[in-house]
């Protein structure tokens, strides 16, 4: 039987963000916030 050289398995990393970090990364258009007010 032929052995295959597969890369080592790395488990996915789970990242969590605070509301402020999400606003920084995504911006107001993607989070539904406009200066702290909700868009309906």
Backbone as CSV, one residue per row, in Angstrom:
resi,resn,N_x,N_y,N_z,CA_x,CA_y,CA_z,C_x,C_y,C_z
1,UNK,0.846,-1.188,0.000,0.000,0.000,0.000,0.891,1.250,0.000
2,UNK,0.489,2.251,-0.747,1.264,3.491,-0.867,0.874,4.438,0.262
3,UNK,1.892,4.974,0.956,1.634,5.943,2.022,1.587,7.345,1.436
4,UNK,0.627,8.141,1.874,0.516,9.530,1.423,1.048,10.432,2.520
5,UNK,1.826,11.417,2.137,2.349,12.396,3.103,1.345,13.539,3.234
6,UNK,0.520,13.450,4.251,-0.488,14.476,4.487,0.023,15.473,5.516
7,UNK,-0.386,16.739,5.394,0.022,17.729,6.412,-0.612,17.404,7.760
8,UNK,0.038,17.847,8.810,-0.497,17.643,10.159,-1.823,18.383,10.300
9,UNK,-2.759,17.783,11.005,-4.073,18.397,11.214,-3.971,19.478,12.277
10,UNK,-4.529,20.632,11.966,-4.624,21.723,12.940,-6.094,22.016,13.162
11,UNK,-6.522,21.975,14.394,-7.913,22.281,14.712,-8.196,23.752,14.414
12,UNK,-9.393,24.084,13.931,-9.739,25.479,13.676,-9.717,26.293,14.960
13,UNK,-9.336,27.545,14.825,-9.288,28.441,15.981,-10.601,29.214,16.067
14,UNK,-11.108,29.353,17.268,-12.333,30.114,17.507,-11.929,31.474,18.050
15,UNK,-12.364,32.508,17.358,-12.063,33.864,17.807,-13.358,34.543,18.226
16,UNK,-13.305,35.248,19.351,-14.471,35.995,19.805,-14.122,37.477,19.814
17,UNK,-15.125,38.296,19.595,-14.918,39.737,19.516,-15.942,40.459,20.387
18,UNK,-15.538,41.600,20.925,-16.476,42.466,21.619,-17.214,43.303,20.578
19,UNK,-18.273,43.988,20.995,-19.014,44.851,20.073,-18.104,45.907,19.457
20,UNK,-17.229,46.479,20.265,-16.339,47.528,19.767,-15.366,46.975,18.727
21,UNK,-14.855,45.772,18.957,-13.927,45.156,17.999,-14.623,44.840,16.678
22,UNK,-15.879,44.385,16.755,-16.633,44.127,15.530,-16.866,45.404,14.741
23,UNK,-17.217,46.481,15.429,-17.413,47.756,14.752,-16.128,48.203,14.064
24,UNK,-14.976,48.004,14.720,-13.693,48.363,14.117,-13.414,47.533,12.877
25,UNK,-13.643,46.230,12.943,-13.311,45.330,11.844,-14.286,45.447,10.681
26,UNK,-15.594,45.540,10.957,-16.595,45.491,9.906,-17.134,46.850,9.500
27,UNK,-17.198,47.773,10.423,-17.788,49.067,10.133,-19.281,49.069,10.400
28,UNK,-19.851,50.240,10.423,-21.259,50.384,10.803,-22.210,49.775,9.784
29,UNK,-21.861,49.758,8.518,-22.769,49.244,7.487,-23.047,47.756,7.673
30,UNK,-22.081,46.996,8.176,-22.249,45.556,8.317,-22.791,45.145,9.675
31,UNK,-22.684,45.996,10.663,-23.109,45.619,12.007,-24.492,46.145,12.369
32,UNK,-25.023,47.087,11.610,-26.342,47.621,11.898,-26.333,48.736,12.920
33,UNK,-25.169,49.231,13.275,-25.046,50.324,14.231,-24.695,51.616,13.495
34,UNK,-25.335,52.698,13.922,-24.937,54.029,13.458,-24.803,54.886,14.690
35,UNK,-23.587,55.176,15.071,-23.260,55.948,16.281,-24.056,55.469,17.497
36,UNK,-24.139,54.155,17.667,-24.799,53.601,18.850,-26.288,53.373,18.702
37,UNK,-26.917,53.901,17.655,-28.354,53.701,17.453,-28.566,52.506,16.535
38,UNK,-29.682,51.830,16.690,-29.985,50.682,15.839,-30.716,51.129,14.580
39,UNK,-30.416,50.466,13.481,-31.125,50.711,12.231,-32.242,49.675,12.141
40,UNK,-33.443,50.106,11.868,-34.574,49.167,11.746,-34.881,48.886,10.312
